């Protein structure tokens, strides 16, 4: 057997060493690629058990939600005296402006009554309700088929006021008002009735369909002056 050439052995050793280095470089590159995931973003190590010296410590997951807040109270809407009426079964209310004056007597300004601040709420409500009738015409029988009508007679207008005070369920004619409630004058409401006519004094103002200055039936209106009550029966709702 012939002797091995020393130069050939040296070349073979160098080639083997170079091949080993190339394999190690490929393996290292493959390891970096796996650690970056599909999009090349470095992946963080994951463990089911948190280590005591982990730093920085992971923040807990926070879920965003809307906490309930107290809604601010809405300011009352400014309304017109010409708005339509709205009724409820429990306590009638109206959809109109609500003028108030200090004290316990109503006052009259430009045909509109200002309810006294010391009056009970249902008395104020009746006054404000009647304000919406101040341009309605006189109509015989008006306000008897329904509390809300295009015109009113005397007892229909008084029935309307009492209804919006929560004191009357159905309209009454004049002769029935002579037996309504209790005898005499009331604290806030007094009804004066005779056969053929009825008017009321509410918180000091007269609700009447008769204009005593010009005469004749003009429709439901407020008046600051009184009228002769001879021949009328004075009645009032109990407690009022």
C-alpha positions as CSV (number, residue, x, y, z in Angstrom):
1,X,0.0,0.0,0.0
2,X,1.3,3.4,-1.0
3,X,1.9,6.0,1.7
4,X,-0.7,8.8,2.1
5,X,0.3,12.2,0.7
6,X,0.6,14.6,3.6
7,X,-0.7,17.5,1.5
8,X,-3.8,15.6,0.6
9,X,-4.5,14.9,4.3
10,X,-4.2,18.5,5.2
11,X,-6.6,19.6,2.5
12,X,-9.1,16.9,3.6
13,X,-8.9,18.2,7.2
14,X,-9.5,21.8,6.2
15,X,-12.5,20.8,4.1
16,X,-14.0,18.9,6.9
17,X,-13.6,21.8,9.3
18,X,-15.1,24.3,6.9
19,X,-18.1,22.0,6.4
20,X,-18.7,21.7,10.1
21,X,-18.7,25.5,10.5
22,X,-21.2,25.9,7.7
23,X,-23.6,23.5,9.3
24,X,-23.5,25.3,12.7
25,X,-24.2,28.7,11.0
26,X,-27.3,27.2,9.2
27,X,-28.6,25.8,12.5
28,X,-28.2,29.1,14.2
29,X,-30.1,30.9,11.5
30,X,-32.9,28.4,11.7
31,X,-33.2,29.0,15.4
32,X,-33.6,32.8,15.0
33,X,-36.3,32.4,12.4
34,X,-38.4,30.1,14.6
35,X,-38.2,32.6,17.5
36,X,-39.7,35.4,15.4
37,X,-42.9,33.7,14.4
38,X,-44.8,34.0,11.0
39,X,-44.4,37.8,10.7
40,X,-40.9,38.2,12.0
41,X,-42.0,39.7,15.3
42,X,-40.0,38.5,18.3
43,X,-42.0,36.0,20.4
44,X,-42.1,36.4,24.2
45,X,-41.4,33.4,26.3
46,X,-44.7,31.9,27.7
47,X,-45.0,29.9,30.9
48,X,-48.0,28.7,32.9
49,X,-46.2,29.4,36.1
50,X,-45.1,33.0,36.9
51,X,-41.6,33.1,38.3
52,X,-40.8,35.0,41.4
53,X,-38.1,37.1,39.8
54,X,-39.8,37.9,36.6
55,X,-39.1,41.5,35.6
56,X,-41.0,43.5,34.5
57,X,-44.1,41.9,35.9
58,X,-47.0,41.6,33.4
59,X,-49.9,44.0,33.9
60,X,-53.3,42.5,34.5
61,X,-55.7,42.7,31.5
62,X,-58.0,45.7,31.9
63,X,-61.5,45.6,30.3
64,X,-62.9,48.9,29.1
65,X,-66.6,49.6,30.0
66,X,-68.9,52.5,30.5
67,X,-69.8,53.2,34.1
68,X,-73.4,54.4,34.6
69,X,-73.6,58.2,35.2
70,X,-76.3,60.3,36.8
71,X,-78.1,62.2,34.1
72,X,-78.4,65.9,34.7
73,X,-81.9,67.1,35.3
74,X,-83.4,68.8,32.3
75,X,-84.6,72.3,32.6
76,X,-88.3,72.8,32.2
77,X,-89.3,73.7,28.6
78,X,-90.6,77.1,28.0
79,X,-94.2,76.7,26.8
80,X,-96.9,78.8,25.3
81,X,-100.3,79.6,26.8
82,X,-101.9,78.6,23.6
83,X,-100.6,75.0,23.7
84,X,-103.1,72.2,23.8
85,X,-104.2,70.6,27.0
86,X,-102.9,67.3,28.2
87,X,-104.8,65.2,30.7
88,X,-104.0,62.3,32.9
89,X,-106.3,60.0,34.8
90,X,-104.6,60.4,38.2
91,X,-104.1,64.2,38.2
92,X,-104.9,66.5,35.3
93,X,-102.0,68.7,34.2
94,X,-101.8,71.2,31.4
95,X,-99.2,72.0,28.8
96,X,-99.0,75.8,29.1
97,X,-96.9,78.4,30.8
98,X,-97.3,78.5,34.6
99,X,-97.2,82.1,35.9
100,X,-96.9,82.5,39.6
101,X,-97.2,85.5,41.9
102,X,-96.1,85.7,45.6
103,X,-98.8,85.4,48.2
104,X,-102.2,83.7,48.5
105,X,-104.2,85.6,46.0
106,X,-104.1,85.4,42.2
107,X,-103.6,88.5,40.1
108,X,-104.7,89.3,36.6
109,X,-102.4,90.6,33.9
110,X,-103.5,91.1,30.3
111,X,-106.3,88.6,30.7
112,X,-104.0,85.9,32.2
113,X,-104.2,84.8,35.8
114,X,-101.1,84.4,37.9
115,X,-101.5,81.6,40.5
116,X,-100.5,82.5,44.1
117,X,-97.4,80.8,45.3
118,X,-99.0,79.7,48.5
119,X,-101.9,77.9,46.8
120,X,-102.0,74.1,46.7
121,X,-100.7,72.6,43.4
122,X,-104.2,71.5,42.2
123,X,-105.5,75.1,42.6
124,X,-102.6,76.4,40.6
125,X,-103.2,73.8,38.0
126,X,-106.8,74.8,37.7
127,X,-105.8,78.5,37.2
128,X,-103.3,77.7,34.6
129,X,-105.8,75.4,32.8
130,X,-108.4,78.2,32.6
131,X,-105.8,80.5,31.1
132,X,-105.9,78.4,28.0
133,X,-109.6,79.2,27.6
134,X,-109.3,82.9,27.7
135,X,-109.9,83.3,23.9
136,X,-112.6,80.6,23.6
137,X,-116.1,81.8,22.6
138,X,-119.3,81.3,24.5
139,X,-121.2,78.3,23.2
140,X,-124.4,77.1,24.9
141,X,-123.7,73.5,26.0
142,X,-120.0,73.9,25.4
143,X,-117.8,71.9,27.7
144,X,-120.4,69.4,28.6
145,X,-119.9,66.7,26.0
146,X,-116.2,66.9,26.7
147,X,-114.0,68.9,29.0
148,X,-112.0,70.0,25.9
149,X,-114.2,71.9,23.6
150,X,-114.1,74.7,21.0
151,X,-116.3,76.9,23.2
152,X,-117.8,76.9,26.7
153,X,-120.9,78.0,28.5
154,X,-120.9,79.2,32.2
155,X,-121.2,75.8,33.9
156,X,-118.9,74.2,31.3
157,X,-116.2,76.6,32.1
158,X,-116.5,76.1,35.9
159,X,-116.6,72.3,35.3
160,X,-113.4,72.6,33.4
161,X,-111.6,74.4,36.2
162,X,-112.8,71.9,38.8
163,X,-111.7,69.0,36.6
164,X,-108.2,70.4,36.3
165,X,-108.1,70.8,40.0
166,X,-108.8,67.1,40.3
167,X,-112.2,67.8,41.9
168,X,-114.7,66.8,39.2
169,X,-115.0,63.8,37.0
170,X,-117.8,64.8,34.7
171,X,-119.2,68.2,33.7
172,X,-122.3,69.6,35.6
173,X,-125.1,71.9,34.6
174,X,-125.8,75.0,36.6
175,X,-128.7,73.7,38.6
176,X,-126.6,70.6,39.7
177,X,-123.9,73.0,41.0
178,X,-126.5,74.3,43.5
179,X,-126.0,70.9,45.3
180,X,-122.3,70.5,44.6
181,X,-119.8,70.0,47.5
182,X,-120.5,71.9,50.7
183,X,-122.5,75.0,51.5
184,X,-120.8,78.4,51.8
185,X,-117.5,79.9,50.7
186,X,-114.4,77.8,50.4
187,X,-110.8,78.6,51.2
188,X,-109.6,78.6,47.6
189,X,-112.7,78.0,45.4
190,X,-116.3,79.2,45.8
191,X,-119.0,78.4,43.2
192,X,-122.0,80.6,42.8
193,X,-124.9,79.0,41.1
194,X,-128.5,79.6,40.2
195,X,-130.8,78.2,37.6
196,X,-129.4,79.4,34.3
197,X,-126.0,80.7,35.4
198,X,-122.8,79.7,37.3
199,X,-119.5,81.4,38.0
200,X,-116.7,80.8,40.4
201,X,-114.2,82.7,42.5
202,X,-110.8,81.0,42.5
203,X,-108.0,82.4,44.6
204,X,-109.6,85.8,44.5
205,X,-110.3,86.0,40.7
206,X,-113.7,85.6,39.1
207,X,-114.1,83.0,36.4
208,X,-117.2,83.9,34.4
209,X,-118.6,83.9,30.9
210,X,-120.5,87.1,31.5
211,X,-118.8,90.5,31.0
212,X,-120.5,92.7,33.6
213,X,-119.2,95.9,32.0
214,X,-120.4,95.3,28.5
215,X,-123.0,92.7,29.3
216,X,-123.6,89.6,27.3
217,X,-121.9,86.2,27.3
218,X,-118.4,86.5,25.8
219,X,-117.0,83.2,26.9
220,X,-114.7,82.0,29.8
221,X,-112.7,84.9,31.1
222,X,-110.9,86.0,34.3
223,X,-112.1,89.1,36.1
224,X,-110.5,91.0,39.0
225,X,-113.8,92.5,40.1
226,X,-116.7,90.7,41.7
227,X,-120.4,90.6,40.9
228,X,-123.7,90.7,42.8
229,X,-124.3,87.3,44.4
230,X,-127.9,87.8,45.5
231,X,-130.0,84.9,44.3
232,X,-127.0,82.6,43.9
233,X,-126.2,79.6,46.1
234,X,-122.6,79.6,47.4
235,X,-121.0,76.2,47.4
236,X,-117.4,74.9,47.6
237,X,-115.6,71.6,47.1
238,X,-115.0,69.9,50.5
239,X,-111.7,70.9,52.0
240,X,-111.0,73.6,49.4
